[in-house]
Amino acid sequence: MKKLARTLITVVAVSIAVRLVGREMAKRFQGDTHPDNDTFRVMAFLGGSSISSHALSLRSIQAKVRAGGINLDLTGATLSPEGAHLDIDVMAGGMEVTVPGGWRVYVVQQVEKGEVEVDVTDPATLPTDAPVLTVQAEVRAGGVTIKARPRVLA
């Protein structure tokens, strides 16, 4: 019985230590950036988070997932006139990205044991001056979904 109690205490202590280290890693990676900045970084480590951006001239996002998940909502953001780049790095986890239906989204992917699912507006149906988001997705044992919220026609 004492051995079982010691084992349980050890497992709990290690779990807490890993979470604290993960939280610190995420904090260091994100630095002092914020999702409403035009350039920002986000990370999920052994957990999940939902993030919404309202950037006024979004240019660049770096997102890392390690055994966790991120829901990233960009529907409130405005892309810079030059467009924006989203760099996704997923290892043993998942990420869901929601973009406005009026954005032109190009995805370059490198996948090992996972998938990238893209369900965005057909670029042929968008105006030539539609904002452009380029996504570089690297996935190892996980998944990424990029979806568009339907356009509201005025």
Phi and psi in radians as a Rosetta constraint file:
Dihedral C 1 N 2 CA 2 C 2 CIRCULARHARMONIC -1.129 0.35
Dihedral N 2 CA 2 C 2 N 3 CIRCULARHARMONIC -0.644 0.35
Dihedral C 2 N 3 CA 3 C 3 CIRCULARHARMONIC -1.141 0.35
Dihedral N 3 CA 3 C 3 N 4 CIRCULARHARMONIC -0.721 0.35
Dihedral C 3 N 4 CA 4 C 4 CIRCULARHARMONIC -1.101 0.35
Dihedral N 4 CA 4 C 4 N 5 CIRCULARHARMONIC -0.764 0.35
Dihedral C 4 N 5 CA 5 C 5 CIRCULARHARMONIC -1.092 0.35
Dihedral N 5 CA 5 C 5 N 6 CIRCULARHARMONIC -0.762 0.35
Dihedral C 5 N 6 CA 6 C 6 CIRCULARHARMONIC -1.086 0.35
Dihedral N 6 CA 6 C 6 N 7 CIRCULARHARMONIC -0.730 0.35
Dihedral C 6 N 7 CA 7 C 7 CIRCULARHARMONIC -1.097 0.35
Dihedral N 7 CA 7 C 7 N 8 CIRCULARHARMONIC -0.792 0.35
Dihedral C 7 N 8 CA 8 C 8 CIRCULARHARMONIC -1.086 0.35
Dihedral N 8 CA 8 C 8 N 9 CIRCULARHARMONIC -0.751 0.35
Dihedral C 8 N 9 CA 9 C 9 CIRCULARHARMONIC -1.097 0.35
Dihedral N 9 CA 9 C 9 N 10 CIRCULARHARMONIC -0.722 0.35
Dihedral C 9 N 10 CA 10 C 10 CIRCULARHARMONIC -1.111 0.35
Dihedral N 10 CA 10 C 10 N 11 CIRCULARHARMONIC -0.784 0.35
Dihedral C 10 N 11 CA 11 C 11 CIRCULARHARMONIC -1.076 0.35
Dihedral N 11 CA 11 C 11 N 12 CIRCULARHARMONIC -0.775 0.35
Dihedral C 11 N 12 CA 12 C 12 CIRCULARHARMONIC -1.115 0.35
Dihedral N 12 CA 12 C 12 N 13 CIRCULARHARMONIC -0.764 0.35
Dihedral C 12 N 13 CA 13 C 13 CIRCULARHARMONIC -1.106 0.35
Dihedral N 13 CA 13 C 13 N 14 CIRCULARHARMONIC -0.748 0.35
Dihedral C 13 N 14 CA 14 C 14 CIRCULARHARMONIC -1.156 0.35
Dihedral N 14 CA 14 C 14 N 15 CIRCULARHARMONIC -0.736 0.35
Dihedral C 14 N 15 CA 15 C 15 CIRCULARHARMONIC -1.043 0.35
Dihedral N 15 CA 15 C 15 N 16 CIRCULARHARMONIC -0.785 0.35
Dihedral C 15 N 16 CA 16 C 16 CIRCULARHARMONIC -1.119 0.35
Dihedral N 16 CA 16 C 16 N 17 CIRCULARHARMONIC -0.753 0.35
Dihedral C 16 N 17 CA 17 C 17 CIRCULARHARMONIC -1.084 0.35
Dihedral N 17 CA 17 C 17 N 18 CIRCULARHARMONIC -0.747 0.35
Dihedral C 17 N 18 CA 18 C 18 CIRCULARHARMONIC -1.118 0.35
Dihedral N 18 CA 18 C 18 N 19 CIRCULARHARMONIC -0.746 0.35
Dihedral C 18 N 19 CA 19 C 19 CIRCULARHARMONIC -1.089 0.35
Dihedral N 19 CA 19 C 19 N 20 CIRCULARHARMONIC -0.746 0.35
Dihedral C 19 N 20 CA 20 C 20 CIRCULARHARMONIC -1.133 0.35
Dihedral N 20 CA 20 C 20 N 21 CIRCULARHARMONIC -0.739 0.35
Dihedral C 20 N 21 CA 21 C 21 CIRCULARHARMONIC -1.110 0.35
Dihedral N 21 CA 21 C 21 N 22 CIRCULARHARMONIC -0.746 0.35
Dihedral C 21 N 22 CA 22 C 22 CIRCULARHARMONIC -1.069 0.35
Dihedral N 22 CA 22 C 22 N 23 CIRCULARHARMONIC -0.756 0.35
Dihedral C 22 N 23 CA 23 C 23 CIRCULARHARMONIC -1.085 0.35
Dihedral N 23 CA 23 C 23 N 24 CIRCULARHARMONIC -0.718 0.35
Dihedral C 23 N 24 CA 24 C 24 CIRCULARHARMONIC -1.171 0.35
Dihedral N 24 CA 24 C 24 N 25 CIRCULARHARMONIC -0.706 0.35
Dihedral C 24 N 25 CA 25 C 25 CIRCULARHARMONIC -1.066 0.35
Dihedral N 25 CA 25 C 25 N 26 CIRCULARHARMONIC -0.775 0.35
Dihedral C 25 N 26 CA 26 C 26 CIRCULARHARMONIC -1.099 0.35
Dihedral N 26 CA 26 C 26 N 27 CIRCULARHARMONIC -0.751 0.35
Dihedral C 26 N 27 CA 27 C 27 CIRCULARHARMONIC -1.087 0.35
Dihedral N 27 CA 27 C 27 N 28 CIRCULARHARMONIC -0.734 0.35
Dihedral C 27 N 28 CA 28 C 28 CIRCULARHARMONIC -1.176 0.35
Dihedral N 28 CA 28 C 28 N 29 CIRCULARHARMONIC -0.710 0.35
Dihedral C 28 N 29 CA 29 C 29 CIRCULARHARMONIC -1.114 0.35
Dihedral N 29 CA 29 C 29 N 30 CIRCULARHARMONIC -0.782 0.35
Dihedral C 29 N 30 CA 30 C 30 CIRCULARHARMONIC -1.228 0.35
Dihedral N 30 CA 30 C 30 N 31 CIRCULARHARMONIC -0.507 0.35
Dihedral C 30 N 31 CA 31 C 31 CIRCULARHARMONIC 1.024 0.35
Dihedral N 31 CA 31 C 31 N 32 CIRCULARHARMONIC -2.487 0.35
Dihedral C 31 N 32 CA 32 C 32 CIRCULARHARMONIC -1.706 0.35
Dihedral N 32 CA 32 C 32 N 33 CIRCULARHARMONIC 0.366 0.35
Dihedral C 32 N 33 CA 33 C 33 CIRCULARHARMONIC -1.375 0.35
Dihedral N 33 CA 33 C 33 N 34 CIRCULARHARMONIC 2.759 0.35
Dihedral C 33 N 34 CA 34 C 34 CIRCULARHARMONIC -2.400 0.35
Dihedral N 34 CA 34 C 34 N 35 CIRCULARHARMONIC 2.541 0.35
Dihedral C 34 N 35 CA 35 C 35 CIRCULARHARMONIC -1.002 0.35
Dihedral N 35 CA 35 C 35 N 36 CIRCULARHARMONIC -0.298 0.35
Dihedral C 35 N 36 CA 36 C 36 CIRCULARHARMONIC -1.567 0.35
Dihedral N 36 CA 36 C 36 N 37 CIRCULARHARMONIC -0.052 0.35
Dihedral C 36 N 37 CA 37 C 37 CIRCULARHARMONIC -1.297 0.35
Dihedral N 37 CA 37 C 37 N 38 CIRCULARHARMONIC 2.767 0.35
Dihedral C 37 N 38 CA 38 C 38 CIRCULARHARMONIC -1.257 0.35
Dihedral N 38 CA 38 C 38 N 39 CIRCULARHARMONIC -0.370 0.35
Dihedral C 38 N 39 CA 39 C 39 CIRCULARHARMONIC -2.347 0.35
Dihedral N 39 CA 39 C 39 N 40 CIRCULARHARMONIC 2.194 0.35
Dihedral C 39 N 40 CA 40 C 40 CIRCULARHARMONIC -2.637 0.35
Dihedral N 40 CA 40 C 40 N 41 CIRCULARHARMONIC 2.884 0.35
Dihedral C 40 N 41 CA 41 C 41 CIRCULARHARMONIC -2.222 0.35
Dihedral N 41 CA 41 C 41 N 42 CIRCULARHARMONIC 2.512 0.35
Dihedral C 41 N 42 CA 42 C 42 CIRCULARHARMONIC -2.400 0.35
Dihedral N 42 CA 42 C 42 N 43 CIRCULARHARMONIC 2.652 0.35
Dihedral C 42 N 43 CA 43 C 43 CIRCULARHARMONIC -2.594 0.35
Dihedral N 43 CA 43 C 43 N 44 CIRCULARHARMONIC 2.451 0.35
Dihedral C 43 N 44 CA 44 C 44 CIRCULARHARMONIC -2.117 0.35
Dihedral N 44 CA 44 C 44 N 45 CIRCULARHARMONIC 2.224 0.35
Dihedral C 44 N 45 CA 45 C 45 CIRCULARHARMONIC -2.284 0.35
Dihedral N 45 CA 45 C 45 N 46 CIRCULARHARMONIC 2.002 0.35
Dihedral C 45 N 46 CA 46 C 46 CIRCULARHARMONIC 0.930 0.35
Dihedral N 46 CA 46 C 46 N 47 CIRCULARHARMONIC 0.786 0.35
Dihedral C 46 N 47 CA 47 C 47 CIRCULARHARMONIC 3.073 0.35
Dihedral N 47 CA 47 C 47 N 48 CIRCULARHARMONIC -3.016 0.35
Dihedral C 47 N 48 CA 48 C 48 CIRCULARHARMONIC -2.363 0.35
Dihedral N 48 CA 48 C 48 N 49 CIRCULARHARMONIC 2.849 0.35
Dihedral C 48 N 49 CA 49 C 49 CIRCULARHARMONIC -2.691 0.35
Dihedral N 49 CA 49 C 49 N 50 CIRCULARHARMONIC 2.639 0.35
Dihedral C 49 N 50 CA 50 C 50 CIRCULARHARMONIC -1.964 0.35
Dihedral N 50 CA 50 C 50 N 51 CIRCULARHARMONIC 2.245 0.35
Dihedral C 50 N 51 CA 51 C 51 CIRCULARHARMONIC -2.279 0.35
Dihedral N 51 CA 51 C 51 N 52 CIRCULARHARMONIC 2.320 0.35
Dihedral C 51 N 52 CA 52 C 52 CIRCULARHARMONIC -2.078 0.35
Dihedral N 52 CA 52 C 52 N 53 CIRCULARHARMONIC 2.361 0.35
Dihedral C 52 N 53 CA 53 C 53 CIRCULARHARMONIC -1.914 0.35
Dihedral N 53 CA 53 C 53 N 54 CIRCULARHARMONIC 2.443 0.35
Dihedral C 53 N 54 CA 54 C 54 CIRCULARHARMONIC -2.187 0.35
Dihedral N 54 CA 54 C 54 N 55 CIRCULARHARMONIC 0.564 0.35
Dihedral C 54 N 55 CA 55 C 55 CIRCULARHARMONIC -1.009 0.35
Dihedral N 55 CA 55 C 55 N 56 CIRCULARHARMONIC 2.501 0.35
Dihedral C 55 N 56 CA 56 C 56 CIRCULARHARMONIC -1.549 0.35
Dihedral N 56 CA 56 C 56 N 57 CIRCULARHARMONIC -0.340 0.35
Dihedral C 56 N 57 CA 57 C 57 CIRCULARHARMONIC -2.639 0.35
Dihedral N 57 CA 57 C 57 N 58 CIRCULARHARMONIC 1.077 0.35
Dihedral C 57 N 58 CA 58 C 58 CIRCULARHARMONIC -1.033 0.35
Dihedral N 58 CA 58 C 58 N 59 CIRCULARHARMONIC 2.262 0.35
Dihedral C 58 N 59 CA 59 C 59 CIRCULARHARMONIC -2.105 0.35
Dihedral N 59 CA 59 C 59 N 60 CIRCULARHARMONIC -0.675 0.35
Dihedral C 59 N 60 CA 60 C 60 CIRCULARHARMONIC -2.697 0.35
Dihedral N 60 CA 60 C 60 N 61 CIRCULARHARMONIC 2.402 0.35
Dihedral C 60 N 61 CA 61 C 61 CIRCULARHARMONIC -2.352 0.35
Dihedral N 61 CA 61 C 61 N 62 CIRCULARHARMONIC 2.344 0.35
Dihedral C 61 N 62 CA 62 C 62 CIRCULARHARMONIC -1.994 0.35
Dihedral N 62 CA 62 C 62 N 63 CIRCULARHARMONIC 2.235 0.35
Dihedral C 62 N 63 CA 63 C 63 CIRCULARHARMONIC -2.267 0.35
Dihedral N 63 CA 63 C 63 N 64 CIRCULARHARMONIC 2.228 0.35
Dihedral C 63 N 64 CA 64 C 64 CIRCULARHARMONIC -2.125 0.35
Dihedral N 64 CA 64 C 64 N 65 CIRCULARHARMONIC 2.396 0.35
Dihedral C 64 N 65 CA 65 C 65 CIRCULARHARMONIC -2.231 0.35
Dihedral N 65 CA 65 C 65 N 66 CIRCULARHARMONIC 2.225 0.35
Dihedral C 65 N 66 CA 66 C 66 CIRCULARHARMONIC -2.254 0.35
Dihedral N 66 CA 66 C 66 N 67 CIRCULARHARMONIC 1.817 0.35
Dihedral C 66 N 67 CA 67 C 67 CIRCULARHARMONIC 0.913 0.35
Dihedral N 67 CA 67 C 67 N 68 CIRCULARHARMONIC 0.838 0.35
Dihedral C 67 N 68 CA 68 C 68 CIRCULARHARMONIC -2.797 0.35
Dihedral N 68 CA 68 C 68 N 69 CIRCULARHARMONIC -2.685 0.35
Dihedral C 68 N 69 CA 69 C 69 CIRCULARHARMONIC -2.746 0.35
Dihedral N 69 CA 69 C 69 N 70 CIRCULARHARMONIC 2.660 0.35
Dihedral C 69 N 70 CA 70 C 70 CIRCULARHARMONIC -2.339 0.35
Dihedral N 70 CA 70 C 70 N 71 CIRCULARHARMONIC 2.317 0.35
Dihedral C 70 N 71 CA 71 C 71 CIRCULARHARMONIC -1.848 0.35
Dihedral N 71 CA 71 C 71 N 72 CIRCULARHARMONIC 1.997 0.35
Dihedral C 71 N 72 CA 72 C 72 CIRCULARHARMONIC -1.976 0.35
Dihedral N 72 CA 72 C 72 N 73 CIRCULARHARMONIC 2.017 0.35
Dihedral C 72 N 73 CA 73 C 73 CIRCULARHARMONIC -1.834 0.35
Dihedral N 73 CA 73 C 73 N 74 CIRCULARHARMONIC 1.966 0.35
Dihedral C 73 N 74 CA 74 C 74 CIRCULARHARMONIC -1.816 0.35
Dihedral N 74 CA 74 C 74 N 75 CIRCULARHARMONIC 0.175 0.35
Dihedral C 74 N 75 CA 75 C 75 CIRCULARHARMONIC -1.165 0.35
Dihedral N 75 CA 75 C 75 N 76 CIRCULARHARMONIC -0.328 0.35
Dihedral C 75 N 76 CA 76 C 76 CIRCULARHARMONIC -1.652 0.35
Dihedral N 76 CA 76 C 76 N 77 CIRCULARHARMONIC -0.020 0.35
Dihedral C 76 N 77 CA 77 C 77 CIRCULARHARMONIC -1.654 0.35
Dihedral N 77 CA 77 C 77 N 78 CIRCULARHARMONIC 2.745 0.35
Dihedral C 77 N 78 CA 78 C 78 CIRCULARHARMONIC -2.048 0.35
Dihedral N 78 CA 78 C 78 N 79 CIRCULARHARMONIC 2.259 0.35
Dihedral C 78 N 79 CA 79 C 79 CIRCULARHARMONIC -1.327 0.35
Dihedral N 79 CA 79 C 79 N 80 CIRCULARHARMONIC 2.650 0.35
Dihedral C 79 N 80 CA 80 C 80 CIRCULARHARMONIC -1.141 0.35
Dihedral N 80 CA 80 C 80 N 81 CIRCULARHARMONIC 2.753 0.35
Dihedral C 80 N 81 CA 81 C 81 CIRCULARHARMONIC -1.005 0.35
Dihedral N 81 CA 81 C 81 N 82 CIRCULARHARMONIC -0.481 0.35
Dihedral C 81 N 82 CA 82 C 82 CIRCULARHARMONIC -1.437 0.35
Dihedral N 82 CA 82 C 82 N 83 CIRCULARHARMONIC -0.120 0.35
Dihedral C 82 N 83 CA 83 C 83 CIRCULARHARMONIC 1.656 0.35
Dihedral N 83 CA 83 C 83 N 84 CIRCULARHARMONIC -3.074 0.35
Dihedral C 83 N 84 CA 84 C 84 CIRCULARHARMONIC -2.451 0.35
Dihedral N 84 CA 84 C 84 N 85 CIRCULARHARMONIC 2.829 0.35
Dihedral C 84 N 85 CA 85 C 85 CIRCULARHARMONIC -2.173 0.35
Dihedral N 85 CA 85 C 85 N 86 CIRCULARHARMONIC 2.311 0.35
Dihedral C 85 N 86 CA 86 C 86 CIRCULARHARMONIC -2.051 0.35
Dihedral N 86 CA 86 C 86 N 87 CIRCULARHARMONIC 2.035 0.35
Dihedral C 86 N 87 CA 87 C 87 CIRCULARHARMONIC -1.817 0.35
Dihedral N 87 CA 87 C 87 N 88 CIRCULARHARMONIC 1.980 0.35
Dihedral C 87 N 88 CA 88 C 88 CIRCULARHARMONIC -1.930 0.35
Dihedral N 88 CA 88 C 88 N 89 CIRCULARHARMONIC 2.282 0.35
Dihedral C 88 N 89 CA 89 C 89 CIRCULARHARMONIC -2.269 0.35
Dihedral N 89 CA 89 C 89 N 90 CIRCULARHARMONIC 1.871 0.35
Dihedral C 89 N 90 CA 90 C 90 CIRCULARHARMONIC -2.023 0.35
Dihedral N 90 CA 90 C 90 N 91 CIRCULARHARMONIC 2.233 0.35
Dihedral C 90 N 91 CA 91 C 91 CIRCULARHARMONIC -2.297 0.35
Dihedral N 91 CA 91 C 91 N 92 CIRCULARHARMONIC 1.965 0.35
Dihedral C 91 N 92 CA 92 C 92 CIRCULARHARMONIC 1.017 0.35
Dihedral N 92 CA 92 C 92 N 93 CIRCULARHARMONIC 1.040 0.35
Dihedral C 92 N 93 CA 93 C 93 CIRCULARHARMONIC -3.108 0.35
Dihedral N 93 CA 93 C 93 N 94 CIRCULARHARMONIC -2.784 0.35
Dihedral C 93 N 94 CA 94 C 94 CIRCULARHARMONIC -2.626 0.35
Dihedral N 94 CA 94 C 94 N 95 CIRCULARHARMONIC 2.815 0.35
Dihedral C 94 N 95 CA 95 C 95 CIRCULARHARMONIC -2.554 0.35
Dihedral N 95 CA 95 C 95 N 96 CIRCULARHARMONIC 2.407 0.35
Dihedral C 95 N 96 CA 96 C 96 CIRCULARHARMONIC -2.127 0.35
Dihedral N 96 CA 96 C 96 N 97 CIRCULARHARMONIC 2.232 0.35
Dihedral C 96 N 97 CA 97 C 97 CIRCULARHARMONIC -2.067 0.35
Dihedral N 97 CA 97 C 97 N 98 CIRCULARHARMONIC 2.244 0.35
Dihedral C 97 N 98 CA 98 C 98 CIRCULARHARMONIC -1.994 0.35
Dihedral N 98 CA 98 C 98 N 99 CIRCULARHARMONIC 2.218 0.35
Dihedral C 98 N 99 CA 99 C 99 CIRCULARHARMONIC -2.118 0.35
Dihedral N 99 CA 99 C 99 N 100 CIRCULARHARMONIC 2.805 0.35
Dihedral C 99 N 100 CA 100 C 100 CIRCULARHARMONIC -1.154 0.35
Dihedral N 100 CA 100 C 100 N 101 CIRCULARHARMONIC 2.594 0.35
Dihedral C 100 N 101 CA 101 C 101 CIRCULARHARMONIC -1.110 0.35
Dihedral N 101 CA 101 C 101 N 102 CIRCULARHARMONIC -0.319 0.35
Dihedral C 101 N 102 CA 102 C 102 CIRCULARHARMONIC -1.541 0.35
Dihedral N 102 CA 102 C 102 N 103 CIRCULARHARMONIC 0.047 0.35
Dihedral C 102 N 103 CA 103 C 103 CIRCULARHARMONIC -1.570 0.35
Dihedral N 103 CA 103 C 103 N 104 CIRCULARHARMONIC 2.498 0.35
Dihedral C 103 N 104 CA 104 C 104 CIRCULARHARMONIC -1.553 0.35
Dihedral N 104 CA 104 C 104 N 105 CIRCULARHARMONIC 2.115 0.35
Dihedral C 104 N 105 CA 105 C 105 CIRCULARHARMONIC -2.058 0.35
Dihedral N 105 CA 105 C 105 N 106 CIRCULARHARMONIC 2.165 0.35
Dihedral C 105 N 106 CA 106 C 106 CIRCULARHARMONIC -1.982 0.35
Dihedral N 106 CA 106 C 106 N 107 CIRCULARHARMONIC 2.315 0.35
Dihedral C 106 N 107 CA 107 C 107 CIRCULARHARMONIC -2.143 0.35
Dihedral N 107 CA 107 C 107 N 108 CIRCULARHARMONIC 2.241 0.35
Dihedral C 107 N 108 CA 108 C 108 CIRCULARHARMONIC -1.979 0.35
Dihedral N 108 CA 108 C 108 N 109 CIRCULARHARMONIC 2.235 0.35
Dihedral C 108 N 109 CA 109 C 109 CIRCULARHARMONIC -2.317 0.35
Dihedral N 109 CA 109 C 109 N 110 CIRCULARHARMONIC 2.548 0.35
Dihedral C 109 N 110 CA 110 C 110 CIRCULARHARMONIC -2.264 0.35
Dihedral N 110 CA 110 C 110 N 111 CIRCULARHARMONIC 1.989 0.35
Dihedral C 110 N 111 CA 111 C 111 CIRCULARHARMONIC -2.186 0.35
Dihedral N 111 CA 111 C 111 N 112 CIRCULARHARMONIC 2.279 0.35
Dihedral C 111 N 112 CA 112 C 112 CIRCULARHARMONIC -2.184 0.35
Dihedral N 112 CA 112 C 112 N 113 CIRCULARHARMONIC 2.045 0.35
Dihedral C 112 N 113 CA 113 C 113 CIRCULARHARMONIC 0.945 0.35
Dihedral N 113 CA 113 C 113 N 114 CIRCULARHARMONIC 1.049 0.35
Dihedral C 113 N 114 CA 114 C 114 CIRCULARHARMONIC 3.114 0.35
Dihedral N 114 CA 114 C 114 N 115 CIRCULARHARMONIC -2.836 0.35
Dihedral C 114 N 115 CA 115 C 115 CIRCULARHARMONIC -2.738 0.35
Dihedral N 115 CA 115 C 115 N 116 CIRCULARHARMONIC 2.771 0.35
Dihedral C 115 N 116 CA 116 C 116 CIRCULARHARMONIC -2.111 0.35
Dihedral N 116 CA 116 C 116 N 117 CIRCULARHARMONIC 2.100 0.35
Dihedral C 116 N 117 CA 117 C 117 CIRCULARHARMONIC -1.891 0.35
Dihedral N 117 CA 117 C 117 N 118 CIRCULARHARMONIC 2.224 0.35
Dihedral C 117 N 118 CA 118 C 118 CIRCULARHARMONIC -2.121 0.35
Dihedral N 118 CA 118 C 118 N 119 CIRCULARHARMONIC 2.120 0.35
Dihedral C 118 N 119 CA 119 C 119 CIRCULARHARMONIC -2.342 0.35
Dihedral N 119 CA 119 C 119 N 120 CIRCULARHARMONIC 1.348 0.35
Dihedral C 119 N 120 CA 120 C 120 CIRCULARHARMONIC -2.111 0.35
Dihedral N 120 CA 120 C 120 N 121 CIRCULARHARMONIC 3.015 0.35
Dihedral C 120 N 121 CA 121 C 121 CIRCULARHARMONIC -1.098 0.35
Dihedral N 121 CA 121 C 121 N 122 CIRCULARHARMONIC 2.367 0.35
Dihedral C 121 N 122 CA 122 C 122 CIRCULARHARMONIC -1.042 0.35
Dihedral N 122 CA 122 C 122 N 123 CIRCULARHARMONIC 2.124 0.35
Dihedral C 122 N 123 CA 123 C 123 CIRCULARHARMONIC -0.977 0.35
Dihedral N 123 CA 123 C 123 N 124 CIRCULARHARMONIC -0.499 0.35
Dihedral C 123 N 124 CA 124 C 124 CIRCULARHARMONIC -1.145 0.35
Dihedral N 124 CA 124 C 124 N 125 CIRCULARHARMONIC -0.376 0.35
Dihedral C 124 N 125 CA 125 C 125 CIRCULARHARMONIC -1.619 0.35
Dihedral N 125 CA 125 C 125 N 126 CIRCULARHARMONIC -0.066 0.35
Dihedral C 125 N 126 CA 126 C 126 CIRCULARHARMONIC -1.678 0.35
Dihedral N 126 CA 126 C 126 N 127 CIRCULARHARMONIC 2.679 0.35
Dihedral C 126 N 127 CA 127 C 127 CIRCULARHARMONIC -1.104 0.35
Dihedral N 127 CA 127 C 127 N 128 CIRCULARHARMONIC 2.695 0.35
Dihedral C 127 N 128 CA 128 C 128 CIRCULARHARMONIC -1.116 0.35
Dihedral N 128 CA 128 C 128 N 129 CIRCULARHARMONIC -0.406 0.35
Dihedral C 128 N 129 CA 129 C 129 CIRCULARHARMONIC -1.689 0.35
Dihedral N 129 CA 129 C 129 N 130 CIRCULARHARMONIC 0.305 0.35
Dihedral C 129 N 130 CA 130 C 130 CIRCULARHARMONIC -1.083 0.35
Dihedral N 130 CA 130 C 130 N 131 CIRCULARHARMONIC 2.494 0.35
Dihedral C 130 N 131 CA 131 C 131 CIRCULARHARMONIC -1.022 0.35
Dihedral N 131 CA 131 C 131 N 132 CIRCULARHARMONIC 2.527 0.35
Dihedral C 131 N 132 CA 132 C 132 CIRCULARHARMONIC -2.002 0.35
Dihedral N 132 CA 132 C 132 N 133 CIRCULARHARMONIC 2.210 0.35
Dihedral C 132 N 133 CA 133 C 133 CIRCULARHARMONIC -2.012 0.35
Dihedral N 133 CA 133 C 133 N 134 CIRCULARHARMONIC 2.135 0.35
Dihedral C 133 N 134 CA 134 C 134 CIRCULARHARMONIC -1.792 0.35
Dihedral N 134 CA 134 C 134 N 135 CIRCULARHARMONIC 2.234 0.35
Dihedral C 134 N 135 CA 135 C 135 CIRCULARHARMONIC -2.006 0.35
Dihedral N 135 CA 135 C 135 N 136 CIRCULARHARMONIC 2.217 0.35
Dihedral C 135 N 136 CA 136 C 136 CIRCULARHARMONIC -1.902 0.35
Dihedral N 136 CA 136 C 136 N 137 CIRCULARHARMONIC 1.935 0.35
Dihedral C 136 N 137 CA 137 C 137 CIRCULARHARMONIC -2.005 0.35
Dihedral N 137 CA 137 C 137 N 138 CIRCULARHARMONIC 2.111 0.35
Dihedral C 137 N 138 CA 138 C 138 CIRCULARHARMONIC -1.984 0.35
Dihedral N 138 CA 138 C 138 N 139 CIRCULARHARMONIC 2.094 0.35
Dihedral C 138 N 139 CA 139 C 139 CIRCULARHARMONIC -2.208 0.35
Dihedral N 139 CA 139 C 139 N 140 CIRCULARHARMONIC 2.203 0.35
Dihedral C 139 N 140 CA 140 C 140 CIRCULARHARMONIC -2.231 0.35
Dihedral N 140 CA 140 C 140 N 141 CIRCULARHARMONIC 1.900 0.35
Dihedral C 140 N 141 CA 141 C 141 CIRCULARHARMONIC 1.041 0.35
Dihedral N 141 CA 141 C 141 N 142 CIRCULARHARMONIC 1.071 0.35
Dihedral C 141 N 142 CA 142 C 142 CIRCULARHARMONIC -3.073 0.35
Dihedral N 142 CA 142 C 142 N 143 CIRCULARHARMONIC -2.839 0.35
Dihedral C 142 N 143 CA 143 C 143 CIRCULARHARMONIC -2.638 0.35
Dihedral N 143 CA 143 C 143 N 144 CIRCULARHARMONIC 2.671 0.35
Dihedral C 143 N 144 CA 144 C 144 CIRCULARHARMONIC -2.318 0.35
Dihedral N 144 CA 144 C 144 N 145 CIRCULARHARMONIC 2.342 0.35
Dihedral C 144 N 145 CA 145 C 145 CIRCULARHARMONIC -2.112 0.35
Dihedral N 145 CA 145 C 145 N 146 CIRCULARHARMONIC 2.242 0.35
Dihedral C 145 N 146 CA 146 C 146 CIRCULARHARMONIC -2.083 0.35
Dihedral N 146 CA 146 C 146 N 147 CIRCULARHARMONIC 2.063 0.35
Dihedral C 146 N 147 CA 147 C 147 CIRCULARHARMONIC -2.314 0.35
Dihedral N 147 CA 147 C 147 N 148 CIRCULARHARMONIC 2.674 0.35
Dihedral C 147 N 148 CA 148 C 148 CIRCULARHARMONIC -1.831 0.35
Dihedral N 148 CA 148 C 148 N 149 CIRCULARHARMONIC 2.390 0.35
Dihedral C 148 N 149 CA 149 C 149 CIRCULARHARMONIC -1.382 0.35
Dihedral N 149 CA 149 C 149 N 150 CIRCULARHARMONIC 2.312 0.35
Dihedral C 149 N 150 CA 150 C 150 CIRCULARHARMONIC -0.945 0.35
Dihedral N 150 CA 150 C 150 N 151 CIRCULARHARMONIC 2.528 0.35
Dihedral C 150 N 151 CA 151 C 151 CIRCULARHARMONIC -1.217 0.35
Dihedral N 151 CA 151 C 151 N 152 CIRCULARHARMONIC 2.503 0.35
Dihedral C 151 N 152 CA 152 C 152 CIRCULARHARMONIC -1.759 0.35
Dihedral N 152 CA 152 C 152 N 153 CIRCULARHARMONIC 2.010 0.35
Dihedral C 152 N 153 CA 153 C 153 CIRCULARHARMONIC -1.492 0.35
Dihedral N 153 CA 153 C 153 N 154 CIRCULARHARMONIC 2.317 0.35
